[in-house]
Amino acid sequence: MSKIYCGSGKKKNDTWLKVTINPDKIKEHIQEFNGNRFVKLDVNIKPEPDQYGKDVSISVDTWQPEQQDNNQQSGYPQNPLNNDESDVPF
């Protein structure tokens, strides 16, 4: 699958990125976990700014774990050490 670009931004300093995300491009990729909704995103710093001066690229993380025979997802721990149910598995 090709990348789904959903936003861009600028690196303001070593610890601060200022970004804009297009909600229309991420709405199909909303996931639910323990009653909370999330979108997994990849944020990348470009080697040089584009024609608009943007040096940050944002795309949707579309990776999905493979299903196991017992219908459990292999990408997530079965007995996590942290039992805080508000913690997401990704």
C-alpha positions in Angstrom: 0.0 0.0 0.0 1.3 3.5 -0.8 1.8 6.0 1.9 -1.2 8.1 3.0 0.1 11.6 3.6 -2.1 13.5 6.0 -0.1 16.5 7.0 3.1 18.4 7.2 4.9 20.9 9.4 8.1 22.6 10.4 10.8 21.6 12.9 11.0 24.6 15.2 13.9 23.2 17.3 15.3 19.9 18.4 12.4 19.1 20.7 9.5 20.9 19.0 7.7 20.1 15.7 4.7 22.3 14.6 2.4 20.3 12.4 -1.0 20.4 10.7 -3.1 17.3 10.0 -5.9 16.9 7.5 -8.7 15.1 9.4 -10.4 14.0 6.2 -7.3 11.9 5.3 -7.2 10.1 8.7 -10.9 9.4 9.4 -10.8 6.0 7.7 -7.9 4.9 9.9 -9.3 5.5 13.3 -8.9 2.5 15.6 -10.5 1.7 18.9 -8.9 0.3 22.0 -10.6 0.0 25.4 -13.3 2.5 24.3 -10.8 5.1 23.2 -10.2 6.2 19.6 -6.7 6.6 18.1 -4.9 7.1 14.8 -1.3 5.8 14.4 0.9 8.3 12.6 4.4 8.3 11.3 6.2 11.7 11.7 9.4 12.1 9.7 11.9 14.9 9.4 12.7 15.6 5.8 16.4 15.9 4.8 15.6 19.4 3.4 12.5 21.6 3.2 10.0 21.3 0.4 8.9 24.1 -1.9 6.7 25.5 0.9 9.4 25.4 3.5 7.9 22.3 5.2 10.6 19.9 6.7 8.2 17.5 8.5 6.1 14.9 6.8 3.2 13.0 8.4 1.6 9.8 7.1 -0.8 7.3 8.5 0.7 4.1 10.0 -1.3 1.4 8.2 0.6 -1.6 9.6 -1.8 -4.3 11.0 -0.6 -7.3 12.9 -1.3 -10.7 11.4 -4.2 -12.7 12.8 -3.3 -15.9 14.7 -5.3 -19.1 14.5 -6.8 -18.5 18.0 -8.1 -15.1 16.8 -5.6 -13.1 18.9 -3.4 -10.4 17.3 0.3 -11.4 17.3 1.6 -7.9 17.4 0.4 -7.2 21.0 1.6 -8.8 24.2 -0.8 -11.3 25.7 0.2 -10.6 29.4 1.5 -7.1 29.5 3.5 -6.1 32.6 1.6 -2.8 32.8 -2.0 -3.6 33.6 -3.2 0.0 33.1 -6.1 -0.5 30.7 -5.8 3.1 29.5 -2.4 2.3 27.9 -2.6 1.5 24.2 -0.8 -1.5 22.7 0.9 0.6 20.0 
